[in-house]
Amino acid sequence: MNTTHHSFVKLLTVATLVLSAGLAQAATATATLNVTATVSTNCTISATPVAFGAYDPVSGGNVTASGTVVVACTKSATGLTVGLNNGANYTTTRNLIGSGSNTDKLAYTLMQPISGQPTTCPSYGAGTAWTSAATLALSSPTSKASRTYNVCGQMAAGQDVAVDSGYTDSVTATINF
């Protein structure tokens, strides 16, 4: 009986161990992993030229032309303005200067588009001059898509200048954000 009893105790021990192993559960713990990002205001700007074309100082009239500034900014950015500096040949007004030894100057102005109509220029002699001091205020963008604004050039008739196919100036457009 001893052997049977001993075998029975072994069997009972093994069964107890198997049952308690099945009842044992793995322990767990959890933690929260926060994920964050910061979106900052950013803008880009590009420009197309204002090309007045042919100017007739003898019998021609006032000349107008337009170029563009194209801006793209972070959605919902606020306080956006675009300014144009005075150009490379400024004296008391912006000037196109002749090429080579020709130092004649063709005076011109750059005007902002009509308020609320970014691609519409004002009539000649009207509107708001566009300078670094007189910036164009932009509305807050509803997306990051680019927006186009006309730069409206005006040149008065009757300026006394020499023949030259290379009158130029260089104006810098700046977006402030």
Backbone as a chain_set.jsonl record, in Angstrom:
{"seq": "MNTTHHSFVKLLTVATLVLSAGLAQAATATATLNVTATVSTNCTISATPVAFGAYDPVSGGNVTASGTVVVACTKSATGLTVGLNNGANYTTTRNLIGSGSNTDKLAYTLMQPISGQPTTCPSYGAGTAWTSAATLALSSPTSKASRTYNVCGQMAAGQDVAVDSGYTDSVTATINF", "coords": {"N": [[0.795, -1.17, 0.0], [1.899, 1.077, 0.497], [3.299, 1.845, -1.752], [1.265, 2.332, -3.496], [-0.033, 4.316, -2.156], [1.956, 6.209, -2.097], [2.253, 6.689, -4.865], [-0.236, 7.703, -5.357], [-0.141, 10.116, -3.931], [1.866, 11.439, -5.308], [0.607, 11.702, -7.777], [-1.549, 13.306, -7.038], [-0.182, 15.616, -6.254], [0.992, 16.407, -8.649], [-1.324, 16.907, -10.134], [-2.403, 19.015, -8.676], [-0.446, 20.941, -9.066], [-0.683, 21.325, -11.851], [-3.305, 22.255, -12.061], [-3.124, 24.64, -10.514], [-1.29, 26.035, -12.041], [-2.767, 26.558, -14.298], [-4.641, 28.272, -13.253], [-3.146, 30.469, -12.54], [-2.398, 33.79, -13.488], [-0.963, 35.996, -15.942], [0.622, 38.998, -15.012], [-0.217, 42.475, -15.696], [0.541, 45.834, -16.78], [-0.142, 49.266, -17.509], [0.58, 52.183, -19.508], [0.333, 55.587, -20.51], [1.104, 56.967, -23.609], [1.851, 59.991, -24.679], [1.463, 61.855, -27.654], [2.674, 64.531, -29.474], [2.7, 67.638, -31.383], [3.91, 70.664, -32.837], [2.743, 73.338, -34.73], [4.009, 75.859, -36.589], [3.725, 79.264, -37.746], [4.358, 79.774, -41.127], [5.535, 81.057, -44.219], [5.722, 81.409, -47.791], [6.992, 83.25, -50.607], [6.731, 84.451, -53.915], [7.377, 86.071, -57.091], [6.174, 87.64, -60.12], [7.277, 89.475, -63.004], [6.69, 93.045, -63.458], [6.035, 94.252, -66.432], [6.34, 96.892, -68.402], [6.555, 97.271, -71.145], [6.585, 98.782, -74.413], [7.364, 102.234, -74.357], [6.344, 105.427, -75.187], [7.719, 108.439, -75.273], [7.09, 110.773, -76.634], [4.488, 110.958, -77.943], [2.914, 109.191, -76.613], [0.619, 107.81, -74.158], [-0.264, 107.567, -70.637], [1.052, 104.686, -69.047], [0.221, 101.411, -68.087], [0.778, 98.391, -66.276], [0.929, 95.013, -65.064], [2.168, 92.808, -62.565], [2.727, 90.015, -60.406], [2.518, 88.998, -56.946], [2.915, 86.015, -55.233], [1.744, 84.219, -52.573], [2.032, 81.785, -49.999], [0.846, 80.487, -47.051], [0.845, 79.123, -43.703], [-2.143, 77.562, -42.715], [-4.675, 79.5, -41.178], [-2.94, 81.442, -40.231], [-2.13, 84.623, -38.843], [-1.984, 88.267, -38.994], [-0.582, 88.857, -41.344], [1.352, 90.536, -43.775], [2.33, 92.097, -46.867], [5.079, 93.678, -48.229], [6.699, 95.989, -50.481], [9.916, 96.912, -51.385], [11.672, 100.045, -52.074], [13.044, 99.707, -54.419], [15.969, 99.482, -56.586], [16.753, 101.88, -57.741], [15.768, 104.168, -56.547], [14.928, 107.546, -55.974], [13.319, 110.146, -55.353], [11.152, 108.867, -56.068], [10.204, 105.624, -57.348], [12.298, 104.293, -59.906], [12.973, 103.233, -63.235], [16.043, 102.519, -64.655], [18.207, 103.435, -67.349], [20.175, 101.311, -69.572], [23.694, 100.396, -69.735], [25.663, 103.202, -70.55], [23.591, 104.95, -70.41], [21.923, 106.96, -68.283], [19.415, 107.869, -67.888], [16.2, 108.12, -66.324], [13.149, 106.453, -65.85], [10.303, 107.232, -64.273], [8.117, 105.495, -62.087], [5.241, 104.019, -60.463], [4.144, 101.632, -58.045], [1.216, 100.009, -57.332], [-1.206, 98.845, -54.925], [-3.513, 96.093, -55.301], [-7.083, 96.523, -55.822], [-8.935, 96.836, -52.843], [-10.084, 93.874, -51.403], [-10.237, 92.687, -53.853], [-8.049, 90.911, -55.097], [-6.835, 90.511, -57.619], [-7.358, 92.649, -59.194], [-6.551, 95.709, -60.618], [-6.306, 99.186, -59.659], [-7.717, 102.133, -61.343], [-5.69, 104.24, -63.465], [-3.687, 106.513, -61.655], [-5.14, 106.248, -59.361], [-5.821, 104.563, -56.229], [-3.807, 102.753, -53.76], [-0.487, 103.314, -52.983], [2.158, 100.906, -53.092], [4.411, 99.997, -50.84], [7.27, 99.402, -48.667], [6.531, 100.588, -46.343], [3.815, 101.075, -46.708], [2.154, 98.558, -46.535], [0.51, 95.628, -47.874], [-2.207, 94.293, -46.346], [-3.018, 90.994, -45.527], [-5.675, 88.618, -45.509], [-6.452, 86.044, -43.116], [-5.33, 82.876, -44.068], [-7.367, 80.185, -45.345], [-6.442, 77.773, -46.008], [-3.38, 76.063, -46.889], [-2.909, 76.688, -49.461], [-1.628, 78.506, -52.287], [-1.906, 82.059, -52.825], [-2.696, 84.691, -55.047], [-1.715, 88.006, -55.788], [-2.163, 91.01, -57.519], [0.398, 93.202, -58.648], [0.347, 96.423, -59.352], [1.435, 98.366, -61.858], [2.212, 101.746, -62.711], [2.954, 104.279, -65.025], [3.766, 107.525, -65.823], [2.85, 109.557, -68.655], [4.887, 111.319, -71.108], [7.551, 111.554, -70.11], [10.934, 112.592, -70.352], [13.112, 110.821, -71.895], [15.901, 108.838, -73.118], [16.339, 106.739, -76.066], [16.304, 103.325, -75.462], [16.449, 99.918, -74.912], [16.587, 98.65, -72.54], [15.626, 99.516, -69.929], [15.522, 99.159, -66.464], [14.658, 97.991, -63.16], [14.899, 96.76, -59.812], [12.901, 95.331, -57.487], [12.219, 94.319, -54.19], [10.075, 91.956, -52.833], [8.463, 91.318, -49.779], [7.193, 89.111, -47.381], [5.6, 89.455, -44.334], [5.263, 87.771, -41.331]], "CA": [[0.0, 0.0, 0.0], [2.8, 2.207, 0.542], [3.617, 2.24, -3.12], [0.062, 2.91, -4.074], [-0.258, 5.577, -1.488], [3.01, 7.099, -2.559], [1.898, 7.026, -6.244], [-1.405, 8.56, -5.29], [0.321, 11.435, -3.449], [2.576, 12.053, -6.44], [-0.409, 12.06, -8.761], [-2.281, 14.425, -6.473], [0.718, 16.775, -6.295], [1.104, 16.829, -10.056], [-2.623, 17.461, -10.517], [-2.516, 20.304, -7.994], [0.443, 21.866, -9.772], [-1.261, 21.602, -13.173], [-4.477, 23.107, -11.856], [-2.723, 25.963, -10.058], [-0.635, 26.709, -13.167], [-3.836, 27.042, -15.168], [-5.316, 29.356, -12.569], [-2.234, 31.607, -12.422], [-2.536, 34.708, -14.605], [0.163, 36.905, -16.118], [0.337, 40.349, -14.527], [-0.051, 43.517, -16.717], [0.535, 47.229, -16.349], [-0.309, 50.125, -18.678], [1.073, 53.567, -19.434], [-0.145, 56.414, -21.615], [2.158, 57.598, -24.401], [1.321, 61.185, -25.327], [2.104, 62.21, -28.919], [2.368, 65.944, -29.689], [3.394, 68.361, -32.451], [3.689, 72.103, -32.867], [2.714, 73.886, -36.08], [4.361, 77.274, -36.552], [3.401, 80.034, -38.936], [5.404, 79.835, -42.143], [5.044, 81.569, -45.494], [6.637, 81.545, -48.921], [6.59, 84.311, -51.515], [7.398, 84.522, -55.214], [6.863, 87.217, -57.844], [6.353, 87.712, -61.574], [7.661, 90.861, -63.31], [5.83, 94.086, -64.008], [6.697, 94.589, -67.71], [5.605, 97.992, -69.012], [6.588, 97.179, -72.598], [7.027, 99.971, -75.151], [6.999, 103.528, -73.801], [6.521, 106.489, -76.176], [7.788, 109.692, -74.533], [6.666, 111.908, -77.465], [3.043, 111.063, -78.13], [2.221, 108.118, -75.896], [-0.122, 108.147, -72.946], [0.124, 106.869, -69.42], [1.222, 103.246, -69.272], [-0.015, 100.544, -66.929], [1.16, 96.988, -66.432], [0.833, 94.338, -63.774], [2.865, 91.566, -62.241], [2.061, 89.399, -59.257], [3.204, 88.321, -55.848], [2.183, 84.798, -54.885], [2.115, 83.832, -51.214], [1.414, 80.601, -49.395], [1.12, 80.519, -45.614], [0.195, 78.137, -42.85], [-3.576, 77.765, -42.499], [-5.084, 80.273, -40.002], [-1.926, 82.411, -39.803], [-2.686, 85.972, -38.725], [-1.027, 89.374, -38.999], [0.236, 88.751, -42.548], [1.427, 91.703, -44.659], [3.333, 92.045, -47.926], [5.642, 94.985, -48.561], [7.639, 96.088, -51.604], [10.87, 97.97, -51.088], [11.662, 101.149, -53.048], [13.771, 99.359, -55.639], [17.402, 99.793, -56.607], [17.023, 103.181, -58.357], [14.872, 105.132, -55.922], [15.39, 108.874, -55.526], [12.095, 110.577, -54.669], [10.171, 107.908, -56.573], [10.838, 104.459, -57.977], [12.737, 104.585, -61.268], [13.692, 102.316, -64.109], [17.219, 103.235, -65.146], [18.672, 102.945, -68.645], [21.294, 100.363, -69.55], [25.011, 100.896, -70.173], [25.99, 104.567, -70.135], [22.353, 105.719, -70.32], [21.509, 107.12, -66.886], [18.056, 108.402, -67.831], [15.31, 107.382, -65.427], [11.707, 106.435, -66.093], [9.624, 107.137, -62.984], [6.924, 104.646, -62.056], [4.719, 103.681, -59.143], [3.52, 100.319, -57.889], [0.003, 100.176, -56.544], [-1.851, 97.642, -54.414], [-4.794, 95.798, -55.974], [-8.268, 97.077, -55.167], [-9.256, 96.127, -51.607], [-11.036, 92.781, -51.546], [-10.154, 92.139, -55.209], [-6.594, 90.774, -55.192], [-6.292, 90.467, -58.983], [-7.883, 93.799, -59.932], [-5.778, 96.933, -60.415], [-7.082, 100.427, -59.699], [-7.469, 102.923, -62.548], [-4.471, 105.04, -63.429], [-3.731, 107.653, -60.744], [-5.952, 105.931, -58.18], [-5.359, 103.422, -55.444], [-2.846, 102.882, -52.67], [0.89, 102.943, -53.338], [2.614, 99.69, -52.407], [5.801, 100.187, -50.405], [7.555, 98.651, -47.437], [5.789, 101.261, -45.274], [2.386, 100.904, -47.004], [2.062, 97.141, -46.867], [-0.788, 95.038, -48.18], [-2.633, 93.376, -45.285], [-3.65, 89.787, -46.069], [-6.583, 87.909, -44.62], [-5.954, 84.763, -42.618], [-5.633, 81.839, -45.069], [-8.21, 79.057, -44.939], [-5.673, 76.577, -46.327], [-1.994, 76.382, -47.226], [-2.853, 76.948, -50.905], [-1.067, 79.809, -52.643], [-2.834, 83.132, -53.19], [-2.052, 85.615, -55.981], [-2.088, 89.414, -55.677], [-1.572, 91.826, -58.576], [1.223, 94.379, -58.398], [-0.189, 97.275, -60.415], [2.404, 99.392, -62.236], [1.727, 102.936, -63.409], [4.041, 105.128, -65.513], [3.18, 108.739, -66.409], [3.22, 109.932, -70.032], [5.659, 112.536, -71.327], [8.871, 111.628, -69.479], [11.975, 112.894, -71.339], [14.145, 109.794, -71.758], [16.582, 108.408, -74.345], [16.059, 105.42, -76.634], [17.034, 102.263, -74.753], [15.569, 98.757, -74.744], [16.924, 97.945, -71.305], [15.319, 100.196, -68.665], [15.214, 98.138, -65.442], [14.752, 98.212, -61.717], [14.729, 95.517, -59.062], [12.138, 95.58, -56.263], [12.12, 93.132, -53.367], [8.795, 91.719, -52.155], [8.688, 90.661, -48.504], [6.006, 88.775, -46.589], [5.821, 89.545, -42.894], [4.352, 86.862, -40.634]], "C": [[0.848, 1.247, 0.0], [3.106, 2.714, -0.849], [2.408, 2.884, -3.756], [-0.219, 4.268, -3.451], [0.753, 6.619, -1.96], [2.715, 7.553, -3.991], [0.708, 7.958, -6.271], [-1.022, 9.971, -4.851], [1.047, 12.148, -4.571], [1.576, 12.541, -7.474], [-1.201, 13.271, -8.279], [-1.446, 15.696, -6.507], [0.832, 17.314, -7.703], [-0.206, 17.465, -10.493], [-2.81, 18.843, -9.893], [-1.658, 21.345, -8.701], [-0.124, 22.268, -11.133], [-2.447, 22.534, -13.025], [-4.072, 24.508, -11.418], [-1.985, 26.714, -11.152], [-1.677, 27.254, -14.106], [-4.567, 28.216, -14.545], [-4.427, 30.598, -12.456], [-2.373, 32.481, -13.669], [-1.296, 35.578, -14.672], [-0.258, 38.28, -15.629], [0.538, 41.351, -15.669], [-0.023, 44.88, -16.046], [0.401, 48.076, -17.613], [0.291, 51.499, -18.412], [0.527, 54.306, -20.644], [1.058, 57.075, -22.287], [1.529, 58.787, -25.113], [2.137, 61.48, -26.57], [1.698, 63.645, -29.228], [3.136, 66.487, -30.886], [3.067, 69.835, -32.302], [3.734, 72.552, -34.313], [2.965, 75.39, -35.962], [3.918, 77.96, -37.834], [4.606, 80.037, -39.86], [4.769, 80.327, -43.43], [6.144, 81.493, -46.543], [6.099, 82.649, -49.812], [7.382, 84.191, -52.807], [6.76, 85.67, -55.981], [7.06, 87.015, -59.338], [6.561, 89.181, -61.922], [6.488, 91.762, -63.717], [6.563, 94.56, -65.264], [5.865, 95.651, -68.427], [5.582, 97.913, -70.539], [7.067, 98.484, -73.218], [6.486, 101.243, -74.507], [7.31, 104.587, -74.853], [6.526, 107.834, -75.454], [7.254, 110.897, -75.327], [5.143, 112.016, -77.533], [2.246, 109.976, -77.407], [1.516, 108.623, -74.657], [0.467, 107.464, -71.726], [0.164, 105.372, -69.708], [0.949, 102.504, -67.967], [0.424, 99.127, -67.276], [0.993, 96.326, -65.07], [1.701, 93.099, -63.749], [2.127, 90.963, -61.064], [3.05, 89.09, -58.148], [2.303, 87.151, -55.476], [2.682, 84.363, -53.513], [1.383, 82.555, -50.817], [1.829, 80.598, -47.932], [0.383, 79.395, -44.902], [-1.27, 78.529, -42.633], [-3.799, 78.487, -41.168], [-4.016, 81.24, -39.487], [-2.556, 83.801, -39.78], [-1.58, 87.013, -38.774], [-0.129, 89.394, -40.22], [0.185, 90.053, -43.345], [2.505, 91.466, -45.707], [3.765, 93.475, -48.222], [6.551, 94.878, -49.771], [8.617, 97.192, -51.27], [10.86, 99.004, -52.212], [12.378, 100.831, -54.352], [15.208, 99.861, -55.582], [17.708, 101.207, -57.09], [16.154, 104.291, -57.788], [15.598, 106.448, -55.646], [14.234, 109.452, -54.715], [10.922, 109.716, -55.12], [10.931, 106.686, -57.078], [11.175, 104.832, -59.413], [13.294, 103.356, -61.948], [14.879, 103.12, -64.614], [17.695, 102.591, -66.441], [19.868, 102.016, -68.495], [22.576, 101.036, -70.025], [25.274, 102.288, -69.637], [24.753, 105.458, -70.037], [21.897, 105.777, -68.866], [20.127, 107.758, -66.768], [17.194, 107.501, -66.955], [13.862, 107.549, -65.868], [11.018, 106.219, -64.746], [8.381, 106.258, -63.111], [6.467, 104.472, -60.627], [4.169, 102.26, -59.189], [2.375, 100.479, -56.91], [-0.517, 98.819, -56.065], [-3.108, 97.362, -55.228], [-5.94, 96.422, -55.182], [-8.623, 96.202, -53.96], [-10.343, 95.083, -51.843], [-11.044, 92.146, -52.933], [-8.672, 91.968, -55.567], [-6.02, 90.747, -56.604], [-6.815, 91.618, -59.841], [-7.092, 95.054, -59.587], [-6.684, 98.159, -60.429], [-6.826, 101.168, -61.01], [-6.24, 103.802, -62.334], [-4.678, 106.25, -62.517], [-4.544, 107.411, -59.488], [-5.295, 104.803, -57.399], [-4.346, 103.789, -54.38], [-1.479, 102.433, -53.146], [1.301, 101.734, -52.504], [4.091, 99.849, -52.112], [6.064, 99.307, -49.198], [6.817, 99.273, -46.262], [4.28, 101.092, -45.467], [2.178, 99.48, -47.491], [0.632, 96.74, -47.192], [-1.116, 94.041, -47.076], [-3.384, 92.207, -45.917], [-4.59, 89.184, -45.036], [-5.937, 86.593, -44.189], [-6.306, 83.671, -43.625], [-6.48, 80.705, -44.495], [-7.576, 77.715, -45.297], [-4.25, 77.013, -46.645], [-1.828, 76.713, -48.707], [-2.318, 78.36, -51.18], [-2.173, 80.779, -53.062], [-2.059, 84.156, -54.018], [-2.623, 87.017, -55.811], [-1.398, 90.187, -56.793], [-0.717, 92.941, -57.988], [0.944, 95.278, -59.598], [0.777, 98.422, -60.705], [1.759, 100.527, -62.997], [2.925, 103.806, -63.776], [3.407, 106.318, -66.247], [3.711, 108.994, -67.814], [4.169, 111.135, -70.005], [6.991, 112.638, -70.624], [9.934, 111.755, -70.569], [13.153, 111.936, -71.16], [14.681, 109.379, -73.126], [16.104, 107.029, -74.794], [16.923, 104.395, -75.901], [16.061, 101.106, -74.561], [15.79, 98.053, -73.414], [16.698, 98.731, -70.034], [14.883, 99.151, -67.641], [15.262, 98.7, -64.027], [14.539, 96.857, -61.059], [14.095, 95.852, -57.713], [12.022, 94.261, -55.504], [10.763, 93.084, -52.682], [9.067, 90.903, -50.899], [7.353, 90.345, -47.849], [6.395, 88.776, -45.119], [4.782, 88.656, -42.193], [4.82, 86.616, -39.226]], "O": [[0.459, 2.315, -0.474], [3.16, 3.924, -1.071], [2.528, 3.875, -4.476], [-0.59, 5.227, -4.128], [0.406, 7.778, -2.19], [2.919, 8.728, -4.297], [0.636, 8.878, -7.085], [-1.565, 10.936, -5.387], [0.858, 13.35, -4.763], [1.686, 13.656, -7.983], [-1.486, 14.171, -9.069], [-1.989, 16.768, -6.772], [0.776, 18.524, -7.927], [-0.182, 18.49, -11.174], [-3.332, 19.747, -10.546], [-2.082, 22.482, -8.909], [-0.047, 23.435, -11.516], [-2.582, 23.497, -13.779], [-4.637, 25.483, -11.915], [-2.051, 27.943, -11.186], [-1.484, 28.331, -14.669], [-5.066, 29.079, -15.268], [-4.954, 31.697, -12.286], [-2.456, 31.963, -14.783], [-0.657, 35.872, -13.662], [-1.407, 38.675, -15.826], [1.38, 41.115, -16.536], [-0.488, 45.059, -14.92], [0.801, 47.632, -18.689], [0.48, 51.915, -17.269], [0.288, 53.701, -21.688], [1.914, 57.663, -21.626], [0.755, 58.606, -26.053], [3.363, 61.372, -26.552], [0.507, 63.955, -29.245], [4.1, 65.876, -31.347], [2.054, 70.199, -31.704], [4.654, 72.193, -35.048], [2.206, 76.101, -35.303], [3.755, 77.321, -38.873], [5.734, 80.274, -39.428], [3.602, 80.047, -43.701], [7.333, 81.509, -46.226], [4.907, 82.956, -49.786], [8.569, 83.865, -52.788], [5.721, 86.189, -55.573], [7.978, 86.319, -59.773], [6.07, 90.053, -61.205], [5.466, 91.311, -64.234], [7.606, 95.204, -65.16], [4.814, 95.348, -68.99], [4.663, 98.445, -71.162], [7.863, 99.208, -72.618], [5.309, 101.325, -74.156], [8.431, 104.639, -75.361], [5.469, 108.327, -75.062], [6.992, 111.944, -74.736], [4.58, 113.063, -77.211], [1.032, 109.87, -77.584], [1.782, 109.723, -74.173], [1.544, 106.869, -71.775], [-0.609, 104.865, -70.522], [1.386, 102.916, -66.892], [0.431, 98.732, -68.442], [0.925, 97.006, -64.046], [1.931, 92.443, -64.765], [1.004, 91.369, -60.764], [4.25, 88.942, -58.379], [1.081, 87.287, -55.413], [3.879, 84.163, -53.309], [0.262, 82.297, -51.253], [3.013, 80.694, -47.612], [-0.562, 78.805, -45.425], [-1.58, 79.696, -42.394], [-3.192, 78.136, -40.155], [-4.177, 81.804, -38.405], [-3.415, 84.114, -40.604], [-0.4, 86.697, -38.619], [0.99, 89.902, -40.144], [-0.891, 90.609, -43.565], [3.466, 90.733, -45.474], [2.938, 94.362, -48.435], [7.104, 93.816, -50.055], [8.206, 98.295, -50.91], [10.126, 98.856, -53.188], [12.319, 101.619, -55.295], [15.603, 100.568, -54.655], [18.817, 101.696, -56.873], [15.842, 105.255, -58.488], [16.726, 106.463, -55.152], [14.184, 109.26, -53.5], [9.817, 109.84, -54.591], [12.154, 106.718, -57.217], [10.446, 105.584, -60.06], [13.989, 102.545, -61.337], [14.727, 104.29, -64.966], [17.605, 101.376, -66.619], [20.49, 101.943, -67.436], [22.545, 102.105, -70.635], [25.133, 102.544, -68.441], [24.861, 106.612, -69.621], [21.526, 104.756, -68.286], [19.712, 108.146, -65.676], [17.42, 106.295, -66.855], [13.42, 108.645, -66.212], [11.136, 105.149, -64.149], [7.687, 106.286, -64.127], [7.214, 104.746, -59.688], [3.782, 101.761, -60.246], [2.538, 101.01, -55.812], [-0.302, 97.791, -56.706], [-3.706, 98.283, -55.784], [-5.779, 96.797, -54.021], [-8.61, 94.975, -54.052], [-11.391, 95.382, -52.415], [-11.768, 91.179, -53.17], [-8.11, 92.805, -56.272], [-4.816, 90.946, -56.771], [-6.728, 91.571, -61.068], [-6.973, 95.423, -58.418], [-7.703, 98.178, -61.119], [-5.853, 100.885, -61.709], [-5.815, 104.069, -61.209], [-5.703, 106.927, -62.59], [-4.628, 108.291, -58.631], [-4.339, 104.177, -57.858], [-4.064, 104.962, -54.131], [-1.318, 101.321, -53.648], [0.856, 101.56, -51.37], [4.922, 99.837, -53.02], [5.191, 98.558, -48.76], [6.506, 98.584, -45.291], [3.544, 100.978, -44.486], [2.045, 99.225, -48.688], [-0.323, 97.426, -46.83], [-0.397, 93.06, -46.885], [-4.277, 92.406, -46.74], [-4.327, 89.237, -43.835], [-5.002, 86.102, -44.822], [-7.471, 83.548, -44.004], [-6.335, 80.318, -43.335], [-8.094, 76.657, -44.943], [-3.954, 78.207, -46.666], [-0.716, 76.99, -49.157], [-2.535, 79.283, -50.395], [-3.219, 80.381, -53.576], [-0.901, 84.452, -53.722], [-3.835, 87.203, -55.703], [-0.192, 90.043, -56.999], [-1.062, 93.541, -56.97], [1.271, 94.925, -60.731], [0.92, 99.339, -59.897], [0.873, 100.313, -63.823], [3.804, 104.044, -62.948], [2.615, 106.138, -67.172], [4.863, 108.69, -68.124], [4.243, 111.866, -69.017], [7.535, 113.739, -70.541], [9.84, 111.092, -71.602], [14.069, 112.198, -70.38], [14.015, 109.542, -74.148], [15.545, 106.26, -74.012], [18.13, 104.585, -75.745], [14.946, 101.317, -74.085], [15.241, 96.976, -73.184], [17.513, 98.63, -69.118], [13.986, 98.352, -67.909], [15.843, 99.755, -63.77], [14.052, 95.92, -61.692], [14.681, 96.567, -56.901], [11.759, 93.216, -56.099], [10.349, 94.044, -52.033], [9.806, 89.92, -50.936], [6.478, 91.207, -47.768], [7.392, 88.173, -44.722], [3.581, 88.777, -42.436], [4.178, 85.874, -38.483]]}, "num_chains": 1, "name": "protein.A"}
